[in-house]
């Protein structure tokens, strides 16, 4: 397949808190006139956005006159809808609907009793007096609120679906380790169990105090750990790892900032400098399917919170002499508090920290008592020519690193706001959502752990607001500042093409809700069908100018008064988007089949991925996912070979998984499922 000889011009709407937007990649053939094209397209875009927003608001105002008492119900129906949605339209409708509801409350009880979290005072000083903190007592829904509500809905649906999944194939290594401890009769009894993972956890983690049963109405510790393991597995498979950027300081910070007045002492997110964890909201990492180790950690922790599992980000506090660290800590990994123990899950490696017994998940106390558990994660020269150690070095441990452990509470500002508390308390039935976090209770629960010195509010969810606001401003500045243009150009091929492609966002909505198949009467209303239809051929892309039906399917219509040259430019933009979208669709189609219980079919689609991903944007992850699929069908030697070939940012973790696959290679097909 011929590779396109130009980059792609991609635009999306500009909003204050959610950028989700602009970015124009350089066109090789149009480079001399690039600045003219940028200005013209932005002018058309802004005019179009303003017109659409006014129309939406007028429509909503008219509807509110007809049905003021039903705003909350109708808004939640819209959030839970399976229909396609434009990003700006979605925000306008949800925020407007919620504002009408809260402004017309006759019973003010949902607004009573709110207090600001005491943990706000534990945020880094640079975040103490920001717009997002000042908005906590506000009852006005705005900015990212609509996306936060949908994010809560996605997380609720994901947690419920993941909990219902009884498949064991994603946990072959611990399962096979458990089988080794059983005789033949016990194996037969285990195979008849409906929850193989929980039984596996009970066998391997025999030190859990309530391994046999939980209190009345509560899950046992084994069930809780099994749930945490399943949430973690979903995250590492569905949020592809990207390199975690460093926390910038000094001259590097000034050079990377999007604003001219940045100094060496600036708070990086507030000046638009990229950094670890705060470049994306969780809903964005879920939508785009990629994230750094802290993006993945945040989503994992939020899934645990949906289940009522206390989960944290563990960090190493700064040493007394290190006053330059504005965060006052360095994030390590997420941990889940179960049975008084903090179980460790590493979102950079994509694996739980292995315990002392094969197949177990290590606890913090075990690692502190036996640091060799971390040294077991070092890579030898035989495993990788660029042999590397696990990122927590032995010298650091010997210098008292574990004496400075801090538990960070992941509570986004929206979850601590008065408006979300009022909304959560008013939702009933299928509309009920967990929108708030009891940060004080979470902090209190972990402070008694013997190796945790303090509990604080995690800065990342607050820094994300700061960063996205600066990024949105940077998109405007990029029109006339070449340096800023270069710094924000990544948005084009990472975000804005999805934001613009309404139909694809609808398919990702179906994917996150686990709607892989439906009955024949609505066969198209599932993500497998929709992703398949996005896998455009080169011919489809080439003839878009002439194919009116294809244009209509993409939502492209030429206004009667639009100049012909502007129309051609919009088609050129769409061609670029189609190249990117078809690659995304092919990759997520493979993931769909794995999630839906067909790893062999996933392998076939991964083999076809290079045909559609002509820029290799997703192909870099295909070795890892092929390995996971082969492991699921007990072809362990093949899985080990694919793990060895993984060149993605998750390679270190894949080489650990390679060890596991090699240890299982002799089992073959004799120990299913």
Buried (B, 14 or more C-beta within 10 A) or exposed (E): EEEBEBBBBBBBBBBBBBBBBBBBBBBEEBEEEBEEBBEBBBEBBEEEBEEBBEEBEEEBEEBBEEEEEBBBBBBBEBBBEBEBBBBBBBBBBBBBBBBBBBEEBEEEEBBEEBEEBEBBEBBBEBBEEBEBBEBBEEBEBBBBBBBBBBBBBBBBBBBEBBBEBEBBBBBBBBBBBBBEEEEEEEBEEBBEEEBBBBBBBBBBBEEBEBBEEBEEEEBBBBBBBBBBBBBBBBBBBBBBBBEBBEBBBEEBBBEBBBBEEBEEEBBBBBBBBBBBBBBBBBBBBBBBBBBBBBBBBBBBBBBBBBBEBBBBBBBBBBEEEEEEBBBBBBBBBBBBBBBEBBBBBBBBBBBBBBBBBBBBBBBBBBBBEBBEBBBBBBBEEEBBEEEBEBBBBBEEBEEEBBEBBBBBBBBBBBBBBBBBBBBBBBBEEEBEBBBBBBBBEBBEBBEEBEBBEBBBBBBBBBBBBBBBBBBBBBBBBBBEBEEBBEBBBBBBBBBBBBBBBBBBBBBBBBBBBBBBEBEEEEEEBBBBBBBBEBBBEBEBBEEBBEBEEBBEEBEBEBEEEEEEEBBEBBBBBBBBBBBBBBBBBBBBBBBBBBBBEBBEBBBEBBEBBBEBBBBEBBBBBBBBBBBBBBBBBBBBEBBBBBBBBBEBBBBBBBBBBBBBBBBBBEBEEEBBE
